[in-house]
Amino acid sequence: MRVTKQIDINEKNSRAKAEFAKMIESVSSRGFFGSASVTVSIQDGHIQFTRVAVDRMIR
């Protein structure tokens, strides 16, 4: 059971990092105005979920 738990933790860590990288890539372009955030909900040292939000301002 411990091995399964460790794999799950590593998978969630990797997923959060990948989502952050995708978000940075999508907003780091000329003509983007707005805000972007990645929120990681953590409980007892373990990632519960990752939320990505991008708010684009139209000028």
Secondary structure, DSSP 8 states (H G I E B T S, - for coil): -HHHHHHHHHHHHHHHHHHHHHHHHHHSSTT--EEEEEEEEEETTEEEEEEEEEEE---
